[in-house]
Amino acid sequence: MTRPHEILLTVALLAGLCGCQPGAGFQLFETPRPQPTPPTLAEARPPSLTAISPAQESLDAAAAPARQLSLRLEVIRIEAPAGTLSGHQTLWGLLDETTGSATTTLTLRENGFRVALGSSARRDAIKANLEAIPDMRAAHNKGMPPCDRPMDIALTAADQDLAVFFIDPAGTMGGLSFDDARPFFKVQFGLDPADPRSVRVRIAPEVREPPGPLQYTRTPNGLRPAPLYRGRIFDDLAIDVVIPADSFLVIGPTAEIHRTPMLARPFLTVSDADPPRENLFVFIPEVSETSAWWSPAGVAAATGP
């Protein structure tokens, strides 16, 4: 029986990829639970691990082992001068950009996001191309993901006024402006039920302003005061990908984001950098498995008479 009992998140560099230089504002943390006034961040706790005994009739010498899968997700941010990542044709040629439907891929490209899968077989070649980029740096941090809600990746350390244009899946263009805002990636990930060795990742762009005044919100426990949310989560433009075993996800910019205020600009460029710089994110899942044999004596000792 396969159970994703334990999910861990570690943000780290690819082994030997490059020197580590922490990036300002690059943080991972869990989305806070809705709280009564005053709102506070929920305490970060690792997911609990619960052992469930198999049916009594299976407790014999031929019983199958109980399988336990754990998931580790490595996330790195690569930063380089503008154009060296978005325009690196050799690098993108080593990646597979057919991660979704043609419509989804086109919509993301129109918004400035370039999404691809990489394989471990080409990792050395990808690493060599990245290391050859002048003034390339990598940033990392750590966080523990919640089991029941998304996790946020904060991309900047300072508030800024933002104006972005976006194109929805229907092809309609819209524009929004935000005051004192910050960009976030809202990340959800877990084992793919169809293939436990694969990992499904969903990443939604979010632009968030400081919360507004308290207002009463209906909850299962009745009306409760909560700060007014100000911002937008672009769920209709979320990146939803199944990452096969021994593969990783890459999110980078198109060259157009440096000329047009597309949605991806605050996420994949470095604000106030002179000369301009851009970001590329790599999400690398690692699924490991352990197993333990059940025995009648062991269960009897654990459960007692």
C-alpha positions as a printed Julia matrix, in Angstrom:
305×3 Matrix{Float64}:
   0.0     0.0     0.0
   1.46    3.35   -1.02
   0.97    6.26    1.36
   2.56    9.7     0.93
   2.93    9.99    4.71
   5.79   12.43    4.81
   6.35   15.47    2.64
   9.49   17.53    3.13
  10.59   20.64    1.31
  14.2    21.7     1.09
  15.36   24.6    -0.99
  18.93   24.03   -2.06
  21.37   24.32   -4.89
  21.8    21.57   -7.4
  24.91   19.7    -6.33
  27.9    21.55   -7.69
  25.78   23.83   -9.88
  27.37   27.09   -8.87
  28.45   29.19   -5.93
  25.65   30.11   -3.53
  24.83   33.77   -2.98
  21.58   34.37   -1.09
  19.16   36.61   -2.97
  17.34   39.41   -1.2
  13.71   38.63   -0.61
  13.78   35.04   -1.85
  11.85   33.22    0.85
   9.67   30.17    1.16
   6.95   29.99    3.78
   3.54   28.49    4.2
   0.36   30.44    3.6
  -1.11   31.38    7.0
  -4.35   29.75    8.08
  -7.37   32.05    8.49
  -7.18   33.26   12.1
  -9.44   35.17   14.49
  -8.42   38.71   15.31
  -5.6    39.5    15.59
  -4.48   37.4    12.62
  -1.25   35.54   13.2
   0.89   33.21   11.16
   0.22   29.56   11.82
   3.08   27.72   13.49
   5.14   25.83   10.92
   4.92   22.13   11.71
   6.07   19.09    9.76
   3.29   16.81    8.57
   2.38   14.08   11.04
   3.16   10.46   10.34
   0.48    7.93   11.25
   1.08    4.2    11.07
  -1.99    2.11   10.23
  -1.92   -1.61   10.93
  -3.01   -3.88    8.06
  -5.99   -6.2     8.36
  -5.44   -9.12   10.72
  -5.76  -11.7     7.96
  -2.75  -10.21    6.17
  -0.47  -10.56    9.18
   1.38  -13.65    8.25
   4.83  -14.59    7.04
   3.9   -13.89    3.42
   2.43  -10.45    4.08
   3.58   -7.73    1.69
   5.67   -4.89    3.12
   4.04   -1.55    3.84
   5.45    1.07    1.49
   6.03    4.67    2.49
   6.89    7.41    0.01
   8.43   10.73    0.98
   8.76   13.76   -1.25
  11.56   16.31   -1.23
  11.32   19.33   -3.5
  14.43   21.38   -4.27
  13.89   24.9    -5.57
  16.61   27.17   -6.88
  16.53   30.65   -8.37
  19.13   31.45  -10.99
  19.82   35.13  -11.64
  21.75   36.51  -14.58
  22.03   39.62  -16.78
  18.95   40.37  -18.88
  18.8    38.34  -22.07
  21.33   35.71  -21.05
  18.65   33.29  -19.84
  15.64   34.26  -21.95
  17.71   34.36  -25.14
  19.89   31.3   -24.49
  18.79   29.1   -27.39
  21.23   26.29  -26.57
  19.93   26.09  -22.99
  16.28   25.99  -24.04
  17.11   23.49  -26.76
  18.15   21.05  -24.03
  14.72   21.37  -22.39
  11.26   20.11  -23.4
   8.8    23.0   -23.69
   5.85   20.75  -24.63
   4.76   20.37  -21.01
   1.08   21.13  -21.64
  -1.36   21.72  -24.44
  -0.4    24.05  -27.27
  -3.04   26.55  -26.07
  -1.69   26.59  -22.51
   1.91   26.93  -23.68
   0.98   29.81  -26.0
  -1.0    31.61  -23.28
   1.88   31.37  -20.82
   4.33   32.61  -23.46
   2.04   35.57  -24.23
   2.24   36.47  -20.53
   6.04   36.19  -20.47
   6.42   32.72  -18.89
   8.53   30.05  -20.54
   7.91   26.6   -19.02
   9.86   23.42  -19.73
  10.88   20.04  -18.35
  14.46   18.89  -18.07
  15.79   15.36  -17.72
  18.61   14.06  -15.56
  20.25   12.7   -18.71
  20.88   16.28  -19.87
  21.66   17.75  -16.47
  25.42   17.98  -17.06
  24.91   19.82  -20.35
  22.41   22.2   -18.75
  24.79   22.79  -15.85
  27.66   23.56  -18.21
  25.6    26.11  -20.14
  24.5    27.85  -16.95
  28.02   27.97  -15.53
  29.23   29.6   -18.73
  26.91   32.61  -18.29
  28.89   35.62  -17.01
  27.85   37.02  -13.62
  25.36   34.2   -12.96
  24.27   33.71   -9.33
  21.91   31.37   -7.5
  19.74   32.05   -4.44
  18.16   29.6    -2.04
  16.26   29.34    1.22
  14.39   26.73    3.24
  10.8    26.12    4.24
   8.44   23.4     5.48
   5.3    23.0     3.37
   1.85   22.52    4.83
  -0.16   19.44    3.88
  -3.5    21.19    3.34
  -2.84   24.53    1.68
  -0.46   26.24   -0.75
   3.0    27.48    0.11
   4.24   30.93   -0.9
   7.53   31.83   -2.54
   8.24   35.5    -1.86
  10.33   36.96   -4.66
  11.2    40.44   -3.41
  12.05   42.02   -0.07
  10.51   45.44   -0.73
   7.07   46.71   -1.7
   6.75   48.35   -5.1
   4.07   49.85   -7.31
   3.33   47.42  -10.14
   1.41   47.7   -13.4
   0.98   44.55  -15.49
  -0.84   43.46  -18.61
  -2.07   39.9   -18.93
  -3.85   37.74  -21.49
  -6.33   35.17  -20.18
  -6.88   31.73  -21.76
  -9.73   33.15  -23.85
  -7.31   35.61  -25.45
  -8.68   38.7   -23.71
  -6.14   41.29  -22.6
  -6.47   43.1   -19.29
  -4.4    45.45  -17.2
  -4.04   45.93  -13.46
  -2.08   48.24  -11.18
  -1.04   47.49   -7.61
   0.22   49.79   -4.86
   3.02   48.75   -2.49
   2.76   45.19   -3.76
   4.97   42.12   -3.9
   4.96   39.14   -6.31
   4.57   35.61   -4.99
   4.5    32.12   -6.44
   1.75   30.12   -4.74
   2.93   26.52   -4.91
   1.1    23.23   -4.38
   2.76   19.88   -4.96
   2.2    16.22   -4.22
   2.61   12.74   -5.55
   0.69   11.99   -8.73
  -1.96    9.32   -7.92
  -1.6     7.83  -11.4
   2.15    7.34  -10.96
   3.61    7.66   -7.43
   7.09    8.19   -8.89
   5.89   11.38  -10.57
   5.09   14.67   -8.87
   2.31   17.11   -9.74
   3.21   20.76   -9.21
   0.84   23.71   -9.52
   2.29   27.23   -9.42
  -0.04   30.24   -9.52
   1.33   33.8    -9.88
   0.06   36.2    -7.23
   0.49   39.94   -6.74
  -0.32   40.94   -3.17
  -0.83   44.34   -1.61
  -0.76   45.02    2.14
  -3.97   43.78    3.78
  -6.81   46.22    4.26
  -8.93   46.91    7.33
 -10.69   44.15    9.24
 -14.01   42.98    7.9
 -16.33   40.21    9.01
 -16.11   37.0     6.99
 -18.43   34.01    7.15
 -16.66   30.88    8.43
 -17.87   27.43    9.63
 -17.77   28.92   13.15
 -19.85   31.94   12.19
 -18.82   35.48   11.33
 -15.23   36.28   12.2
 -13.18   39.45   11.61
 -10.34   39.09    9.11
  -8.13   41.58    7.25
  -9.35   42.49    3.78
  -7.32   40.74    1.09
  -5.91   43.06   -1.55
  -4.28   41.62   -4.62
  -4.94   38.94   -7.19
  -4.1    35.28   -7.62
  -3.94   34.46  -11.32
  -5.42   30.97  -11.03
  -6.43   30.89  -14.69
  -2.76   31.32  -15.6
  -1.39   28.75  -13.14
   1.37   26.41  -14.28
   0.11   22.86  -13.68
   2.66   20.17  -14.58
   3.32   16.51  -13.83
   7.08   16.06  -13.42
   8.14   12.5   -14.33
  10.73   10.6   -12.34
  14.3    11.86  -12.85
  13.05   15.14  -14.31
  12.69   18.74  -13.15
  10.63   21.82  -13.98
  12.1    25.07  -15.32
  10.27   28.42  -15.37
  12.02   31.26  -17.17
  11.28   34.52  -18.97
  10.62   35.35  -22.59
  12.69   38.14  -24.1
   9.59   40.36  -24.42
   9.22   41.0   -20.67
  12.06   43.53  -20.83
  10.17   45.57  -23.43
   6.54   45.15  -22.31
   5.03   45.15  -18.79
   3.76   41.58  -19.11
   2.5    39.62  -16.11
   5.77   37.7   -15.8
   7.92   40.82  -15.45
   7.72   41.24  -11.64
   8.24   37.48  -11.19
  11.12   36.85  -13.58
  13.1    40.1   -13.51
  15.11   41.67  -10.71
  13.52   44.96   -9.7
  15.76   48.05   -9.61
  18.73   46.13  -10.98
  21.14   48.26  -13.02
  21.97   46.88  -15.49
  18.76   44.79  -15.74
  18.79   41.17  -14.59
  16.37   38.26  -14.95
  15.44   35.09  -13.05
  14.99   31.44  -13.88
  13.47   28.96  -11.4
  14.16   25.24  -11.2
  11.9    22.83   -9.26
  13.48   19.42   -8.66
  11.37   16.73   -6.95
  12.89   13.7    -5.3
  10.7    10.75   -4.31
  12.17    8.17   -1.96
  10.66    4.94   -0.7
  11.04    2.89    2.45
   9.33   -0.33    3.44
   8.97   -2.4     6.58
   7.69   -5.93    7.03
   4.75   -6.4     9.35
   4.7    -9.42   11.61
   2.05  -10.72   14.01
   4.53  -10.57   16.9
   5.47   -7.0    16.11
   1.86   -5.83   15.89
   0.97   -7.71   19.09
   3.85   -6.05   20.91
   2.79   -2.62   19.64
  -0.93   -2.97   20.37
  -0.67   -4.87   23.63
  -2.96   -7.66   24.87
